[in-house]
Amino acid sequence: MARLFYNNASGQLGATLGSSIGNTTITFATVPPFATVGSPDYIPLMVYGGLGTIYGFEIVYLTAYTAGNLTGTVLRQAEDSGNWLVSPHAAGSTWANVPTILDKTQVSWRGYRNAALNLANGTATLIPMDTANWTTGGAYALTISATQGLECNLTGWYQVNAAFGISKAYALDERYFASIQVSGSEWLRGDDRGTEDATGPAAGNNNDIWTASGLVYMVAGVDYIGFYGYNNSGSSSALAVGQPFLTRLDVTLMEVA
């Protein structure tokens, strides 16, 4: 999915865009400079009747359009429906392809694991972060979930950085790996290696850290991030927890889609 923008893309309506959410045909007074667009891509448009009119602002998404045409299909009341309701927009009303508050929204989440948790042997274990250092994004903020990880409330591309430490005296080359999953499917794998030495750290010193990082794509209300640690050491392994620099996760929205 791509949220598309064009420079100097504005104009007037060539016909009324009705007052019902079912009125989805937009008519342009002149041909806009858009290439053909179709699902899952869209073009955000602000429509406004102007000061002194009864027609308010409305943000619509142009979801289907063929280059060179005067008409297209829009999704009405596409953003901030609590404040900007479906409005009738008369012929001559202004439209413009401009950024909205979504394009300026800063969504980030940073947290760590505080409570004790063991990685079971021979499998990948979900590592829910139970303590947030910070969260931004208001209504679009990522939502912490003990069963799923971090739930997405704004569709887009997110940079994810995660790490876990092991808190036990381990043997040489015990294998662990770090994995980031999106909605239950592995999206990327990070460190996949054995431990560093035969003696290992004393419990709690967590000399070894396994990390995973990369870009993931998530759909609002559908997808969630899960951070997993795989343990193939031969026995259950305790995570290094209780500090924000140990077993941790941070996520930042890079681009709205």
Long-range contacts (C-beta under 8 A, 24 or more apart in sequence): 1-40, 1-41, 1-42, 1-155, 1-257, 2-40, 2-41, 2-42, 2-257, 3-41, 3-42, 3-43, 3-44, 3-103, 3-256, 3-257, 4-34, 4-37, 4-41, 4-42, 4-43, 5-43, 5-44, 5-97, 5-99, 6-32, 6-33, 6-34, 6-43, 6-97, 8-33, 9-33, 9-34, 9-96, 9-97, 10-94, 10-95, 10-96, 10-97, 10-98, 11-94, 11-95, 11-96, 12-91, 12-92, 12-93, 12-94, 12-95, 13-47, 13-89, 13-90, 13-91, 13-92, 13-93, 13-95, 14-70, 14-91, 15-91, 16-88, 16-89, 16-90, 16-91, 17-47, 17-60, 17-74, 17-88, 17-89, 17-93, 18-88, 19-86, 19-87, 19-88, 20-86, 21-76, 21-77, 21-86, 23-76, 23-86, 24-73, 24-74, 24-75, 24-76, 25-71, 25-72, 25-73, 25-74, 26-60, 26-62, 26-71, 26-72, 26-73, 26-74, 26-95, 27-70, 27-71, 27-91, 28-70, 28-71, 28-72, 28-95, 29-70, 29-91, 29-92, 30-70, 31-68, 31-69, 31-70, 32-65, 32-97, 34-62, 34-65, 34-67, 35-67, 36-65, 36-66, 36-67, 37-62, 37-63, 37-64, 37-65, 37-72, 38-63, 38-64, 38-65, 39-63, 39-64, 42-75, 43-97, 44-78, 44-79, 44-97, 44-98, 44-99, 44-100, 44-102, 45-74, 45-95, 45-96, 45-97, 46-95, 46-96, 46-98, 46-100, 47-87, 47-89, 47-93, 47-94, 47-95, 48-89, 48-93, 48-94, 48-95, 48-96, 49-87, 49-89, 49-90, 49-93, 49-94, 50-93, 50-94, 53-90, 53-93, 54-88, 55-87, 55-88, 55-89, 55-90, 55-93, 56-84, 56-85, 56-87, 57-84, 57-87, 58-84, 58-85, 58-86, 58-87, 58-89, 59-84, 59-100, 102-140, 102-154, 102-256, 103-256, 105-137, 105-138, 105-140, 105-154, 105-253, 105-256, 106-136, 106-137, 106-253, 107-136, 107-137, 107-140, 107-141, 107-142, 107-154, 107-156, 107-158, 107-252, 107-253, 108-134, 108-135, 108-136, 108-137, 108-250, 108-251, 108-252, 108-253, 109-134, 109-135, 109-136, 109-137, 109-141, 109-142, 109-144, 109-150, 109-249, 109-250, 109-251, 110-134, 110-135, 110-244, 110-248, 110-249, 110-250, 110-251, 111-144, 111-244, 111-248, 111-249, 111-250, 112-241, 112-243, 112-244, 112-245, 112-246, 112-247, 112-248, 112-249, 113-164, 113-239, 113-241, 113-242, 113-246, 113-247, 113-248, 114-241, 114-242, 115-241, 116-238, 116-239, 116-241, 117-238, 117-239, 117-241, 117-247, 118-236, 118-237, 118-238, 118-239, 119-166, 119-176, 119-229, 119-230, 119-231, 119-236, 119-237, 119-238, 119-239, 120-231, 120-236, 121-231, 121-232, 121-233, 121-234, 121-235, 121-236, 121-237, 122-231, 122-232, 123-230, 123-231, 124-179, 124-228, 124-229, 124-230, 125-228, 125-229, 125-230, 125-231, 126-226, 126-227, 126-228, 127-164, 127-227, 127-228, 127-229, 127-239, 127-247, 127-249, 129-227, 129-247, 129-248, 129-249, 131-244, 133-244, 137-253, 140-220, 142-225, 142-251, 145-224, 148-224, 148-226, 149-181, 149-224, 149-225, 149-226, 149-227, 150-224, 150-225, 150-249, 150-251, 151-223, 151-224, 152-218, 152-219, 152-220, 152-221, 152-222, 152-223, 152-224, 152-225, 153-220, 153-221, 154-220, 154-253, 154-256, 155-218, 155-219, 155-220, 155-256, 155-257, 156-217, 156-218, 156-253, 156-254, 156-255, 156-256, 156-257, 157-215, 157-216, 157-217, 157-253, 157-254, 157-255, 157-257, 158-215, 158-216, 158-217, 158-218, 158-225, 158-251, 158-252, 158-253, 158-254, 159-213, 159-214, 159-215, 159-251, 159-252, 159-254, 160-212, 160-213, 160-214, 160-215, 160-216, 160-225, 160-249, 160-250, 160-251, 161-211, 161-212, 161-213, 161-249, 161-250, 161-251, 162-190, 162-211, 162-212, 162-213, 162-227, 162-248, 162-249, 162-250, 163-209, 163-210, 163-211, 163-212, 163-246, 163-247, 163-248, 163-249, 164-209, 164-210, 164-227, 164-229, 164-239, 164-240, 164-246, 164-247, 165-206, 165-208, 165-209, 165-210, 165-239, 165-240, 165-246, 165-247, 166-195, 166-206, 166-208, 166-210, 166-237, 166-238, 166-239, 166-240, 167-201, 167-203, 167-204, 167-205, 167-206, 167-238, 167-239, 167-240, 167-241, 168-200, 168-203, 168-237, 168-238, 169-199, 169-200, 169-201, 169-202, 169-203, 170-195, 170-200, 170-233, 170-237, 171-195, 171-198, 171-200, 171-233, 172-197, 172-198, 174-232, 174-233, 174-234, 174-237, 175-230, 175-232, 175-233, 176-208, 176-210, 176-229, 176-230, 176-231, 176-232, 176-233, 176-237, 177-210, 177-229, 177-230, 178-210, 178-211, 178-212, 178-227, 178-228, 178-229, 178-230, 179-212, 179-227, 179-228, 179-229, 179-230, 180-212, 180-213, 180-214, 180-216, 180-225, 180-226, 180-227, 180-228, 181-225, 181-226, 181-227, 181-228, 182-216, 182-217, 182-218, 182-223, 182-224, 182-225, 182-226, 183-222, 183-223, 183-224, 184-226, 187-214, 187-216, 188-212, 188-214, 188-216, 195-233, 203-238, 204-240, 206-240, 206-246, 215-254, 217-257, 225-249, 225-251
